[in-house]
Amino acid sequence: MSVTYRVTPRIGLNHRKGPGTGYGKTGPAIPCGRNVTGDGKTQNGWVHIQWNGKWGWSYGSYLNKIGETKPSIVKIASKPKTNTKANNEAAKKAAAAAAAKARALAKQQAEERAKAQRAGKLASFGTSLIFEVSSRRVLPAKNWKRTQNGRWATHEILNKAPRSEFLGPDRTETTMTVTLSAEHGVAPRTSIANIERMIRNGDVEYLVLGGKIYGWGHKWAITGASQTWDRIYNKGELVKATLDLTFEEYW
C-alpha cells in the first residue's frame, strides 16, 4: 500500500530513524507543504515515510493524508508463498529487539529527566542553561508566559455557515526574560554564545521549573532569542544584557 501525506508544521517536520524522539534524524527536517510517501506502517502515533530516498518515521499528527493506493487483486494473488514459520520466528525476534530498544530508550529518557530535575532547583533548560540565585551567581528567569493553542480546520458548506473541525492540539509555546549581568557572576557574551549555539544546533532539552518537568512531559527547543545589550564598558566589554527567549514544545 502506498500513502501520500502532506507536511503541515510551519517549521518543518523531523524525519527519524525510529518511531520516537530518542532516535536520531535521517537528515534535515522535511519542509512545510512537501508531499511524502508512506507504506501504511504506523507505531504509537508515528508514521513510516520516505524522504530524500531514506525510510524513517515522523509524528503522524503533523501529516495530512491526501491519497492512498492499495495493491490490486492481481498483485496480491501473484505474491509468492512465504515460509510462515520462519516469518513468525523473525517477527518474534524483531518484536523482542524492539521491546528491548524501547525499554532502553525509556530508561535513558527517565535518566535525562532526573538529571534535568536535579539541575533545575530554580529552573533550567537541560543542563546547559541553569537559572539560579545564590551567593556566587544570579541568573533569574522572569515573565514566564505560556501559550497553548488548538488546531482547527474550517470547511465551507454551500448556503450554510462553515463547519469547524478540531484537528488536535498545537505545540505549547513559552516565553521568558533572562538578565545576564557580569556583576552577578554571569558572563554575558559566553552565555549568549551558548544560547545561540543551542538554537543553531536545534538542541532539545527538558525545561524544568522548581525541580519539576515543565509542560506535558515533552522536551523543548529554543526557537528564538532577542537580545538587548544594556551596558557596554570601555573597549566593547559587555557587562549586562537582557534576552527574551521563546521555547516551543518538541514532539
Secondary structure, 3 states (H helix, E strand, C coil): CEEEEEECCCCCECCECCCCCCCCECCCCECCCCEEEEEEEEECCEEEEEECCEEEEEEHHHEEEEEEECCCHHHHHHCCCCCHHHHHHHHHHHHHHHHHHHHHHHHHHHHHHHHHHHHCCCEEECCCEEEEECCCCEECEEEEEEECCEEEEEEEECCEEEEEEEEEECCCEEEEEEEEEHHHCCCHHHHHHHHHHHHHHCCEECEEECCEECCCCCEEEEEEEEEEEEEEEHHHEEEEEEEEEEEEEEC
